[in-house]
């Protein structure tokens, strides 16, 4: 494997490119019109334009991605997550073109990508599932039939898209009078998101936790489960904070749930990285939910507590190598890790998308801090794709220290030009229920409803941000009017005519310096 094409964009494309670099493998990027100057494009060895801004004109075009791989001499394709990552047709097209697909087989994607088929596989492996339908309910099923099924399961129920994921095509129904309209809405969203209107019904558990198990499977029959991840902090069924290990999972429970996850994967001959998702009720009983046949957004926290590079192992497995990771390393976490998904959204305005130009960006650093990002100062956040710009991860010896470290990192995180969810996370990590580990999948939605639009950004923070922006604009105007430093050659700002050996001009003050000045001088815009 000499060259890998990354069929994705943003932070995950950057992450995969870096793994390729570490392994001495060439990396090829693809990009749409608005991603022409994106970070992943500049970091790759080669980049190929594949179409317009809309995903259907570029990142979802199987033919153009395959053509780009052939033209650049790539011998493998990594799909990342999202877009074509769980598309069996894409995996098959790669195989037919003689390209190694860095992921599971098309057959495994087809089987486990169907939520109802995955539930069957779990039952056959002896793993408990949430009570619900065992067959898809297609668009031809009558309202009366669906109502009878729902009555048999018992309310409240969840309506879910068979081909779903990411909270799309999902509705909660508390009574029979809501069922018909909820079914229509779920079908419509499923069709728009996945091209498949089929749904299934599932009993809604009261106040469950969402716990998942990362897996690696090689081509020699070995399946290795990792310590569980806690994903219960969700907004409208979308994960926003993940951590590992879970405060709700004891060592005996961990061994049972990871053993069952591995049993399902073995039963279907699963290879590459994947994740089994479970619901955990208040009595400590767990139920299989679904499988994601790809790398997860939250994979960095598993890497932080185990020291295992999951992306590199995806590549090694695709090359036919055997898993050599010690099971104790995978199941005995070293410390605690938390991830916050930083979105280009205005949390104070109901989490509305906030696309635009990033005028300044200061990313936190220091011991135990990791930031996986495709964003940078001067970049644009387009309206066409998922608005996540960064995954901020904090690791420490235990959970209280990890929370404190994340809080420090969030205070250092500064973005100008767009709104982000950083103020929301600063607030969230200070909540008593979160600090004490007392939450469930509906916890965040309940809290947000109770706040009734109360802002997360404090007045002092807002005034300081205005002062920061004013100071930044004034400073940049001064820089534009003058040489970079005394003696600089105006034609070559990086060259000092008085001292040609001076390689670079002094650095501009970072946003943190502007913020400090705003505080000390009492600037208020």
LINRA-V265892 format. One record per residue. N is the residue number from 1. PHI is phi in degrees with one decimal (* if undefined). OMEGA is omega in radians with two decimals (999 if undefined). NEAR is the number of other C-alpha atoms within 8 Angstrom. Layout:
# LINRA-V265892
n=N phi=PHI omega=OMEGA near=NEAR
n=N phi=PHI omega=OMEGA near=NEAR
This chain:
# LINRA-V265892
n=1 phi=* omega=-3.04 near=7
n=2 phi=-103.5 omega=-3.04 near=7
n=3 phi=-148.2 omega=-3.10 near=12
n=4 phi=-117.7 omega=3.00 near=15
n=5 phi=-92.4 omega=3.13 near=14
n=6 phi=-99.2 omega=-3.08 near=16
n=7 phi=-88.7 omega=-3.09 near=14
n=8 phi=-163.9 omega=-3.07 near=13
n=9 phi=-145.0 omega=2.99 near=12
n=10 phi=64.8 omega=-3.00 near=13
n=11 phi=-64.7 omega=-3.12 near=13
n=12 phi=-71.9 omega=3.07 near=13
n=13 phi=-64.6 omega=3.09 near=15
n=14 phi=-61.9 omega=-3.14 near=14
n=15 phi=-59.9 omega=-3.11 near=9
n=16 phi=-70.7 omega=3.09 near=12
n=17 phi=-58.5 omega=3.14 near=13
n=18 phi=-66.1 omega=3.07 near=8
n=19 phi=-63.6 omega=3.09 near=10
n=20 phi=-60.4 omega=3.12 near=13
n=21 phi=-56.8 omega=-3.11 near=10
n=22 phi=-61.4 omega=-3.09 near=7
n=23 phi=-97.7 omega=-3.14 near=7
n=24 phi=71.9 omega=-3.12 near=6
n=25 phi=-109.2 omega=3.09 near=11
n=26 phi=-68.1 omega=-3.10 near=11
n=27 phi=-127.1 omega=3.11 near=14
n=28 phi=-115.3 omega=3.11 near=16
n=29 phi=-104.4 omega=2.96 near=17
n=30 phi=-121.9 omega=-3.09 near=17
n=31 phi=-152.7 omega=3.06 near=16
n=32 phi=-93.6 omega=-3.12 near=13
n=33 phi=-56.0 omega=-3.05 near=9
n=34 phi=-77.4 omega=3.12 near=9
n=35 phi=-99.0 omega=-3.04 near=8
n=36 phi=-55.6 omega=-3.11 near=9
n=37 phi=-106.9 omega=-3.07 near=8
n=38 phi=-68.2 omega=-3.08 near=11
n=39 phi=-60.6 omega=-3.10 near=11
n=40 phi=-66.1 omega=3.12 near=14
n=41 phi=-68.4 omega=-3.11 near=14
n=42 phi=-72.4 omega=-3.11 near=9
n=43 phi=-78.4 omega=-3.07 near=8
n=44 phi=-73.9 omega=3.07 near=12
n=45 phi=-70.8 omega=-3.14 near=9
n=46 phi=-153.8 omega=-3.13 near=9
n=47 phi=-137.6 omega=-3.08 near=11
n=48 phi=-126.4 omega=3.07 near=9
n=49 phi=-76.6 omega=-3.07 near=9
n=50 phi=-123.0 omega=3.04 near=13
n=51 phi=141.4 omega=-3.05 near=10
n=52 phi=-74.2 omega=-3.03 near=10
n=53 phi=-69.2 omega=-3.11 near=10
n=54 phi=-63.6 omega=-3.13 near=7
n=55 phi=-53.7 omega=3.14 near=12
n=56 phi=-67.4 omega=3.11 near=7
n=57 phi=-99.0 omega=-3.03 near=11
n=58 phi=-147.4 omega=-2.98 near=14
n=59 phi=-67.6 omega=3.08 near=17
n=60 phi=-101.3 omega=3.13 near=9
n=61 phi=-86.7 omega=-3.11 near=10
n=62 phi=-57.3 omega=-3.09 near=9
n=63 phi=-61.9 omega=-3.11 near=6
n=64 phi=-73.0 omega=3.09 near=9
n=65 phi=-66.2 omega=3.12 near=12
n=66 phi=-63.2 omega=3.13 near=11
n=67 phi=-62.3 omega=3.12 near=8
n=68 phi=-63.0 omega=3.12 near=11
n=69 phi=-64.4 omega=-3.14 near=14
n=70 phi=-65.6 omega=-3.07 near=9
n=71 phi=-67.8 omega=-3.10 near=7
n=72 phi=-97.5 omega=3.12 near=8
n=73 phi=75.7 omega=3.09 near=7
n=74 phi=-71.6 omega=3.09 near=14
n=75 phi=-112.7 omega=3.12 near=14
n=76 phi=-151.5 omega=3.14 near=13
n=77 phi=-132.0 omega=3.03 near=15
n=78 phi=-109.7 omega=-3.07 near=12
n=79 phi=-86.4 omega=-3.05 near=13
n=80 phi=65.3 omega=3.01 near=13
n=81 phi=-137.6 omega=-3.00 near=13
n=82 phi=78.0 omega=-3.12 near=7
n=83 phi=47.5 omega=-3.03 near=10
n=84 phi=-99.4 omega=-3.00 near=11
n=85 phi=-62.0 omega=-3.11 near=9
n=86 phi=-114.7 omega=-3.12 near=12
n=87 phi=-104.1 omega=-3.09 near=9
n=88 phi=-64.0 omega=3.11 near=11
n=89 phi=-66.2 omega=3.11 near=7
n=90 phi=-67.8 omega=3.11 near=9
n=91 phi=-60.4 omega=3.11 near=11
n=92 phi=-67.3 omega=3.14 near=9
n=93 phi=-62.9 omega=3.08 near=10
n=94 phi=-62.9 omega=-3.14 near=13
n=95 phi=-61.6 omega=-3.14 near=10
n=96 phi=-64.5 omega=-3.13 near=7
n=97 phi=-86.6 omega=-3.13 near=7
n=98 phi=79.2 omega=3.13 near=7
n=99 phi=-102.3 omega=3.06 near=11
n=100 phi=-79.1 omega=3.08 near=10
n=101 phi=-88.1 omega=-3.09 near=12
n=102 phi=-85.1 omega=-3.08 near=12
n=103 phi=173.6 omega=-3.14 near=13
n=104 phi=-71.9 omega=3.11 near=13
n=105 phi=-70.3 omega=3.07 near=10
n=106 phi=-56.5 omega=-3.13 near=11
n=107 phi=-64.8 omega=3.13 near=7
n=108 phi=-68.0 omega=3.10 near=13
n=109 phi=-62.3 omega=-3.14 near=13
n=110 phi=-62.7 omega=-3.09 near=9
n=111 phi=-67.4 omega=-3.03 near=9
n=112 phi=-85.0 omega=3.07 near=13
n=113 phi=-74.1 omega=3.03 near=14
n=114 phi=-84.5 omega=-3.07 near=10
n=115 phi=-62.8 omega=3.14 near=13
n=116 phi=-72.2 omega=3.10 near=12
n=117 phi=-65.8 omega=3.11 near=12
n=118 phi=-65.5 omega=3.10 near=13
n=119 phi=-62.7 omega=3.09 near=13
n=120 phi=-62.5 omega=3.14 near=9
n=121 phi=-60.5 omega=3.11 near=11
n=122 phi=-64.4 omega=3.12 near=13
n=123 phi=-61.7 omega=-3.14 near=10
n=124 phi=-66.5 omega=3.09 near=7
n=125 phi=-85.7 omega=3.10 near=10
n=126 phi=80.3 omega=-3.13 near=6
n=127 phi=-100.0 omega=-3.12 near=11
n=128 phi=-66.1 omega=3.09 near=9
n=129 phi=-123.5 omega=3.06 near=10
n=130 phi=-67.7 omega=3.13 near=9
n=131 phi=-54.8 omega=-3.13 near=7
n=132 phi=175.9 omega=-3.11 near=9
n=133 phi=-75.4 omega=3.13 near=10
n=134 phi=-101.1 omega=3.12 near=9
n=135 phi=-123.4 omega=3.09 near=7
n=136 phi=-63.4 omega=3.04 near=10
n=137 phi=-104.0 omega=-3.07 near=10
n=138 phi=-74.4 omega=-3.10 near=8
n=139 phi=-65.4 omega=-3.14 near=7
n=140 phi=-84.8 omega=-3.13 near=5
n=141 phi=-68.0 omega=-3.10 near=8
n=142 phi=-76.0 omega=3.08 near=6
n=143 phi=-60.0 omega=-3.13 near=7
n=144 phi=-65.7 omega=3.12 near=6
n=145 phi=-63.4 omega=-3.13 near=8
n=146 phi=-64.1 omega=3.12 near=10
n=147 phi=-62.9 omega=3.11 near=10
n=148 phi=-65.4 omega=3.10 near=8
n=149 phi=-63.7 omega=-3.13 near=9
n=150 phi=-62.2 omega=3.11 near=11
n=151 phi=-61.2 omega=3.14 near=8
n=152 phi=-68.2 omega=3.13 near=6
n=153 phi=-77.1 omega=-3.11 near=11
n=154 phi=98.8 omega=-3.14 near=8
n=155 phi=-83.4 omega=-0.02 near=11
n=156 phi=-75.9 omega=3.13 near=10
n=157 phi=-127.7 omega=3.02 near=14
n=158 phi=-111.4 omega=2.95 near=12
n=159 phi=-97.7 omega=-3.11 near=16
n=160 phi=-133.8 omega=3.07 near=13
n=161 phi=-75.7 omega=3.13 near=17
n=162 phi=-60.4 omega=-3.13 near=13
n=163 phi=-98.9 omega=-2.93 near=11
n=164 phi=-81.6 omega=3.13 near=12
n=165 phi=167.2 omega=3.09 near=6
n=166 phi=65.9 omega=3.12 near=6
n=167 phi=80.9 omega=-3.14 near=9
n=168 phi=-78.9 omega=3.13 near=11
n=169 phi=67.4 omega=-3.08 near=15
n=170 phi=-122.2 omega=3.11 near=10
n=171 phi=-142.3 omega=3.04 near=10
n=172 phi=-100.0 omega=-3.14 near=10
n=173 phi=-122.6 omega=-3.10 near=13
n=174 phi=-96.6 omega=-3.14 near=8
n=175 phi=-156.7 omega=-3.05 near=8
n=176 phi=-61.8 omega=-3.11 near=8
n=177 phi=-68.5 omega=-3.13 near=5
n=178 phi=-94.3 omega=-2.91 near=9
n=179 phi=-62.8 omega=-3.02 near=10
n=180 phi=-59.1 omega=-3.12 near=9
n=181 phi=-67.5 omega=3.13 near=7
n=182 phi=-67.3 omega=3.10 near=12
n=183 phi=-62.0 omega=3.14 near=10
n=184 phi=-61.9 omega=-3.13 near=8
n=185 phi=-65.6 omega=-3.14 near=9
n=186 phi=-65.0 omega=3.13 near=17
n=187 phi=-61.6 omega=-3.12 near=14
n=188 phi=-61.5 omega=-3.14 near=10
n=189 phi=-68.6 omega=3.12 near=11
n=190 phi=-63.6 omega=3.12 near=17
n=191 phi=-62.5 omega=-3.11 near=10
n=192 phi=-67.8 omega=-3.05 near=8
n=193 phi=-87.1 omega=-2.99 near=8
n=194 phi=-126.1 omega=-3.12 near=9
n=195 phi=72.3 omega=-3.10 near=7
n=196 phi=-144.3 omega=-3.09 near=9
n=197 phi=-85.2 omega=-3.09 near=15
n=198 phi=-64.2 omega=3.14 near=13
n=199 phi=-130.1 omega=2.94 near=13
n=200 phi=-145.0 omega=-3.09 near=15
n=201 phi=-112.1 omega=-3.08 near=11
n=202 phi=-148.1 omega=3.10 near=13
n=203 phi=-63.9 omega=3.11 near=13
n=204 phi=-91.7 omega=3.12 near=9
n=205 phi=-75.4 omega=3.14 near=6
n=206 phi=-81.1 omega=3.01 near=5
n=207 phi=50.1 omega=3.13 near=9
n=208 phi=-82.0 omega=2.95 near=11
n=209 phi=-103.1 omega=3.12 near=13
n=210 phi=-104.1 omega=-3.10 near=13
n=211 phi=-124.1 omega=-3.11 near=14
n=212 phi=-131.6 omega=-3.11 near=12
n=213 phi=-122.3 omega=3.04 near=15
n=214 phi=-73.3 omega=3.12 near=14
n=215 phi=-130.3 omega=2.86 near=15
n=216 phi=-127.8 omega=3.07 near=12
n=217 phi=-128.8 omega=3.12 near=15
n=218 phi=-99.7 omega=-3.09 near=15
n=219 phi=-86.1 omega=-3.12 near=10
n=220 phi=-113.9 omega=3.04 near=5
n=221 phi=94.0 omega=3.14 near=8
n=222 phi=-89.8 omega=3.04 near=10
n=223 phi=-122.3 omega=-3.08 near=13
n=224 phi=-118.4 omega=3.06 near=10
n=225 phi=-88.3 omega=3.11 near=15
n=226 phi=-113.2 omega=3.11 near=11
n=227 phi=-54.4 omega=-3.03 near=15
n=228 phi=-66.7 omega=3.02 near=13
n=229 phi=-114.8 omega=3.10 near=14
n=230 phi=-95.8 omega=-3.06 near=13
n=231 phi=-128.7 omega=-3.01 near=15
n=232 phi=-80.9 omega=3.12 near=14
n=233 phi=-80.1 omega=-3.03 near=14
n=234 phi=-131.6 omega=3.01 near=15
n=235 phi=-119.7 omega=-3.09 near=10
n=236 phi=53.6 omega=3.08 near=6
n=237 phi=69.4 omega=3.09 near=8
n=238 phi=-106.2 omega=3.14 near=8
n=239 phi=-66.4 omega=3.08 near=10
n=240 phi=-124.8 omega=3.05 near=10
n=241 phi=-133.3 omega=3.05 near=12
n=242 phi=-128.0 omega=3.08 near=15
n=243 phi=-150.3 omega=3.08 near=13
n=244 phi=-149.1 omega=-0.05 near=14
n=245 phi=-78.2 omega=3.12 near=12
n=246 phi=-84.2 omega=3.11 near=10
n=247 phi=-70.0 omega=-3.09 near=6
n=248 phi=-93.1 omega=-3.04 near=5
n=249 phi=-113.1 omega=3.08 near=8
n=250 phi=-82.1 omega=3.11 near=7
n=251 phi=-60.1 omega=3.10 near=6
n=252 phi=-61.4 omega=3.12 near=6
n=253 phi=-64.7 omega=3.11 near=8
n=254 phi=-58.8 omega=-3.12 near=11
n=255 phi=-65.0 omega=3.14 near=8
n=256 phi=-71.0 omega=-3.05 near=8
n=257 phi=-70.8 omega=3.11 near=10
n=258 phi=-71.5 omega=3.09 near=13
n=259 phi=-64.4 omega=3.12 near=9
n=260 phi=-66.7 omega=3.11 near=10
n=261 phi=-61.2 omega=3.14 near=12
n=262 phi=-66.5 omega=3.14 near=12
n=263 phi=-63.0 omega=3.10 near=9
n=264 phi=-63.2 omega=-3.12 near=12
n=265 phi=-61.7 omega=3.13 near=11
n=266 phi=-64.9 omega=-3.07 near=11
n=267 phi=-64.9 omega=3.14 near=9
n=268 phi=-109.9 omega=3.12 near=8
n=269 phi=63.2 omega=-3.03 near=8
n=270 phi=-74.6 omega=3.06 near=13
n=271 phi=-126.1 omega=-3.13 near=13
n=272 phi=77.8 omega=-3.14 near=16
n=273 phi=-87.0 omega=3.09 near=15
n=274 phi=-160.5 omega=-3.10 near=13
n=275 phi=-139.3 omega=3.02 near=14
n=276 phi=-95.3 omega=-3.10 near=14
n=277 phi=-107.8 omega=-3.07 near=13
n=278 phi=-132.7 omega=2.92 near=12
n=279 phi=-106.1 omega=-3.12 near=12
n=280 phi=-118.3 omega=-3.09 near=12
n=281 phi=-85.2 omega=-3.04 near=12
n=282 phi=-69.4 omega=3.12 near=7
n=283 phi=-94.4 omega=3.11 near=4
n=284 phi=87.1 omega=3.07 near=6
n=285 phi=-87.6 omega=3.14 near=7
n=286 phi=-116.2 omega=-3.09 near=10
n=287 phi=-136.7 omega=3.08 near=11
n=288 phi=-63.9 omega=-3.12 near=14
n=289 phi=-109.3 omega=-3.12 near=11
n=290 phi=-170.9 omega=3.06 near=11
n=291 phi=-123.0 omega=2.98 near=12
n=292 phi=-104.6 omega=-3.03 near=13
n=293 phi=-90.8 omega=-3.08 near=14
n=294 phi=-166.3 omega=2.98 near=14
n=295 phi=-72.3 omega=-3.13 near=11
n=296 phi=-94.4 omega=3.04 near=9
n=297 phi=-53.9 omega=-3.02 near=6
n=298 phi=-88.2 omega=-3.12 near=8
n=299 phi=-59.2 omega=-3.12 near=9
n=300 phi=-59.4 omega=-3.10 near=9
n=301 phi=-69.0 omega=3.05 near=15
n=302 phi=-65.4 omega=3.11 near=16
n=303 phi=-62.6 omega=-3.09 near=11
n=304 phi=-69.1 omega=-3.09 near=10
n=305 phi=-93.7 omega=3.14 near=13
n=306 phi=-117.2 omega=-3.07 near=11
n=307 phi=77.4 omega=-3.12 near=7
n=308 phi=-96.3 omega=3.08 near=7
n=309 phi=-87.5 omega=-3.04 near=7
n=310 phi=-68.7 omega=3.14 near=9
n=311 phi=-68.4 omega=3.09 near=8
n=312 phi=-61.3 omega=-3.14 near=10
n=313 phi=-70.8 omega=3.00 near=9
n=314 phi=-58.0 omega=-3.13 near=13
n=315 phi=-67.1 omega=-3.12 near=9
n=316 phi=-64.9 omega=3.10 near=9
n=317 phi=-64.9 omega=3.12 near=15
n=318 phi=-63.8 omega=3.07 near=12
n=319 phi=-81.7 omega=3.11 near=7
n=320 phi=95.0 omega=-3.11 near=8
n=321 phi=-75.3 omega=3.08 near=9
n=322 phi=-86.1 omega=3.03 near=9
n=323 phi=-67.5 omega=3.14 near=8
n=324 phi=-122.8 omega=-3.12 near=4
n=325 phi=-77.3 omega=3.09 near=6
n=326 phi=-66.0 omega=3.12 near=6
n=327 phi=-55.3 omega=3.11 near=8
n=328 phi=-65.1 omega=3.10 near=6
n=329 phi=-64.2 omega=-3.11 near=9
n=330 phi=-71.4 omega=-3.00 near=13
n=331 phi=-106.0 omega=3.10 near=9
n=332 phi=-114.7 omega=-3.04 near=8
n=333 phi=-63.7 omega=3.05 near=11
n=334 phi=-99.5 omega=-3.12 near=7
n=335 phi=83.6 omega=-3.05 near=10
n=336 phi=-138.6 omega=-3.14 near=15
n=337 phi=-132.0 omega=3.13 near=17
n=338 phi=-129.4 omega=3.08 near=15
n=339 phi=-122.7 omega=2.99 near=14
n=340 phi=-111.9 omega=3.10 near=11
n=341 phi=-86.4 omega=-3.12 near=11
n=342 phi=-86.0 omega=-3.12 near=12
n=343 phi=-107.6 omega=2.99 near=10
n=344 phi=-81.8 omega=-3.12 near=15
n=345 phi=-137.5 omega=3.08 near=13
n=346 phi=-95.5 omega=-3.09 near=13
n=347 phi=-63.6 omega=-3.14 near=13
n=348 phi=-72.4 omega=3.13 near=10
n=349 phi=-113.7 omega=3.10 near=8
n=350 phi=72.5 omega=3.12 near=7
n=351 phi=61.2 omega=3.06 near=9
n=352 phi=-70.8 omega=3.10 near=8
n=353 phi=-56.7 omega=-3.11 near=8
n=354 phi=-131.5 omega=3.11 near=11
n=355 phi=-69.4 omega=3.11 near=12
n=356 phi=149.6 omega=-3.05 near=9
n=357 phi=-99.5 omega=3.09 near=10
n=358 phi=-82.6 omega=-3.10 near=15
n=359 phi=-82.4 omega=3.10 near=10
n=360 phi=-152.4 omega=-3.12 near=12
n=361 phi=-146.0 omega=3.04 near=12
n=362 phi=-124.5 omega=-3.08 near=11
n=363 phi=-96.4 omega=-3.14 near=8
n=364 phi=-66.7 omega=3.12 near=10
n=365 phi=-144.3 omega=3.14 near=7
n=366 phi=110.2 omega=-3.09 near=5
n=367 phi=-56.3 omega=3.03 near=4
n=368 phi=76.2 omega=-3.10 near=9
n=369 phi=-107.0 omega=3.09 near=14
n=370 phi=-134.7 omega=3.10 near=8
n=371 phi=-127.5 omega=3.06 near=10
n=372 phi=-93.9 omega=-3.01 near=10
n=373 phi=-146.6 omega=2.98 near=11
n=374 phi=-108.0 omega=-3.08 near=14
n=375 phi=-98.2 omega=3.08 near=12
n=376 phi=-162.7 omega=3.11 near=9
n=377 phi=-61.1 omega=-3.13 near=8
n=378 phi=93.0 omega=-3.12 near=8
n=379 phi=-88.1 omega=3.06 near=11
n=380 phi=-105.2 omega=3.00 near=8
n=381 phi=-98.3 omega=-3.06 near=12
n=382 phi=-76.7 omega=-3.11 near=9
n=383 phi=-88.0 omega=-2.93 near=6
n=384 phi=-87.1 omega=-3.00 near=7
n=385 phi=-129.0 omega=3.08 near=6
n=386 phi=-52.8 omega=-3.04 near=4
n=387 phi=-81.6 omega=3.11 near=13
n=388 phi=-69.9 omega=-3.13 near=9
n=389 phi=-108.9 omega=-3.06 near=14
n=390 phi=-161.9 omega=2.97 near=13
n=391 phi=-120.4 omega=-3.12 near=12
n=392 phi=-94.8 omega=-3.06 near=12
n=393 phi=-122.6 omega=3.05 near=15
n=394 phi=-123.0 omega=3.11 near=15
n=395 phi=-121.3 omega=3.04 near=15
n=396 phi=-155.9 omega=-3.09 near=12
n=397 phi=-66.0 omega=3.12 near=9
n=398 phi=-147.4 omega=-3.04 near=8
n=399 phi=-64.3 omega=3.13 near=10
n=400 phi=-57.1 omega=3.12 near=7
n=401 phi=-68.9 omega=3.11 near=9
n=402 phi=-64.6 omega=3.10 near=15
n=403 phi=-63.3 omega=3.14 near=12
n=404 phi=-62.0 omega=3.13 near=8
n=405 phi=-67.6 omega=3.09 near=13
n=406 phi=-66.3 omega=3.11 near=12
n=407 phi=-60.7 omega=3.09 near=10
n=408 phi=-63.6 omega=-3.13 near=8
n=409 phi=-63.2 omega=3.14 near=12
n=410 phi=-66.5 omega=3.07 near=11
n=411 phi=-66.7 omega=-3.13 near=8
n=412 phi=-83.3 omega=-3.05 near=10
n=413 phi=-72.7 omega=-3.09 near=11
n=414 phi=-131.0 omega=3.11 near=11
n=415 phi=-132.2 omega=3.08 near=12
n=416 phi=-116.8 omega=3.09 near=10
n=417 phi=108.1 omega=3.11 near=9
n=418 phi=-135.3 omega=3.02 near=11
n=419 phi=-88.7 omega=3.07 near=10
n=420 phi=-134.1 omega=-3.14 near=13
n=421 phi=-87.1 omega=3.14 near=13
n=422 phi=-57.6 omega=3.10 near=9
n=423 phi=-59.1 omega=3.10 near=10
n=424 phi=-62.3 omega=-3.13 near=10
n=425 phi=-67.1 omega=3.07 near=10
n=426 phi=-58.9 omega=3.11 near=11
n=427 phi=-70.4 omega=-3.02 near=9
n=428 phi=-61.1 omega=-3.07 near=8
n=429 phi=-72.4 omega=3.07 near=10
n=430 phi=-97.9 omega=-3.11 near=8
n=431 phi=-74.1 omega=-3.06 near=8
n=432 phi=-60.3 omega=-3.14 near=6
n=433 phi=-61.6 omega=3.12 near=8
n=434 phi=-68.0 omega=-3.11 near=11
n=435 phi=-58.7 omega=-3.11 near=11
n=436 phi=-89.6 omega=3.08 near=6
n=437 phi=74.1 omega=-3.11 near=8
n=438 phi=-104.3 omega=-3.14 near=7
n=439 phi=-153.7 omega=-3.13 near=10
n=440 phi=-149.3 omega=-3.00 near=11
n=441 phi=-66.9 omega=3.13 near=14
n=442 phi=-97.2 omega=-3.04 near=11
n=443 phi=-57.9 omega=-3.04 near=10
n=444 phi=-65.7 omega=3.11 near=10
n=445 phi=-60.3 omega=3.11 near=10
n=446 phi=-64.5 omega=-3.14 near=8
n=447 phi=-65.5 omega=-3.12 near=8
n=448 phi=-64.8 omega=3.09 near=9
n=449 phi=-64.2 omega=-3.11 near=8
n=450 phi=-70.2 omega=-3.13 near=6
n=451 phi=-78.6 omega=3.06 near=7
n=452 phi=52.2 omega=3.04 near=6
n=453 phi=82.6 omega=3.11 near=9
n=454 phi=-62.2 omega=-3.04 near=6
n=455 phi=-70.0 omega=3.06 near=8
n=456 phi=-91.1 omega=3.12 near=9
n=457 phi=-80.5 omega=3.14 near=9
n=458 phi=-78.5 omega=3.13 near=7
n=459 phi=-56.0 omega=3.14 near=6
n=460 phi=-63.0 omega=3.11 near=6
n=461 phi=-61.3 omega=-3.11 near=8
n=462 phi=-65.9 omega=-3.14 near=9
n=463 phi=-65.2 omega=3.13 near=10
n=464 phi=-66.4 omega=3.12 near=14
n=465 phi=-61.6 omega=3.09 near=9
n=466 phi=-63.0 omega=3.12 near=10
n=467 phi=-64.2 omega=3.11 near=13
n=468 phi=-60.3 omega=-3.13 near=12
n=469 phi=-63.2 omega=3.13 near=9
n=470 phi=-63.4 omega=3.12 near=9
n=471 phi=-64.2 omega=3.14 near=9
n=472 phi=-64.3 omega=-3.13 near=10
n=473 phi=-62.6 omega=3.14 near=8
n=474 phi=-61.7 omega=-3.13 near=8
n=475 phi=-64.4 omega=-3.13 near=8
n=476 phi=-64.5 omega=3.08 near=8
n=477 phi=-63.3 omega=3.11 near=8
n=478 phi=-64.7 omega=-3.14 near=8
n=479 phi=-64.3 omega=-3.11 near=9
n=480 phi=-65.1 omega=-3.05 near=7
n=481 phi=-88.3 omega=-3.02 near=6
n=482 phi=-125.2 omega=3.01 near=7
n=483 phi=-58.3 omega=-3.08 near=12
n=484 phi=-58.9 omega=3.08 near=10
n=485 phi=-166.2 omega=-3.07 near=8
n=486 phi=-53.7 omega=3.12 near=5
n=487 phi=92.7 omega=-3.10 near=9
n=488 phi=-69.7 omega=3.05 near=14
n=489 phi=-79.0 omega=-3.10 near=11
n=490 phi=-57.3 omega=-3.14 near=6
n=491 phi=-75.2 omega=-3.13 near=4
n=492 phi=-133.1 omega=-3.03 near=7
n=493 phi=-56.4 omega=-3.13 near=11
n=494 phi=-88.3 omega=-3.08 near=10
n=495 phi=-113.9 omega=3.13 near=12
n=496 phi=-95.2 omega=-3.11 near=13
n=497 phi=-68.6 omega=3.13 near=8
n=498 phi=-78.3 omega=-3.12 near=6
n=499 phi=-141.7 omega=-3.04 near=7
n=500 phi=-58.1 omega=-3.10 near=8
n=501 phi=-79.5 omega=3.11 near=5
n=502 phi=-71.2 omega=-2.97 near=8
n=503 phi=-78.7 omega=-2.99 near=8
n=504 phi=-138.5 omega=3.02 near=6
n=505 phi=-72.0 omega=3.09 near=10
n=506 phi=-58.7 omega=3.12 near=6
n=507 phi=-70.4 omega=3.00 near=4
n=508 phi=-69.7 omega=3.09 near=4
n=509 phi=-58.1 omega=3.10 near=7
n=510 phi=-78.0 omega=3.11 near=7
n=511 phi=-52.1 omega=-3.14 near=12
n=512 phi=-61.8 omega=3.12 near=10
n=513 phi=-66.5 omega=3.10 near=8
n=514 phi=-65.4 omega=-3.13 near=12
n=515 phi=-65.4 omega=3.13 near=12
n=516 phi=-61.4 omega=3.12 near=8
n=517 phi=-63.6 omega=3.13 near=10
n=518 phi=-59.8 omega=-3.12 near=13
n=519 phi=-70.6 omega=-3.01 near=9
n=520 phi=-70.6 omega=-3.10 near=7
n=521 phi=-94.9 omega=3.10 near=6
n=522 phi=71.1 omega=-3.14 near=7
n=523 phi=-66.5 omega=3.14 near=10
n=524 phi=-133.7 omega=3.08 near=8
n=525 phi=73.5 omega=999 near=7
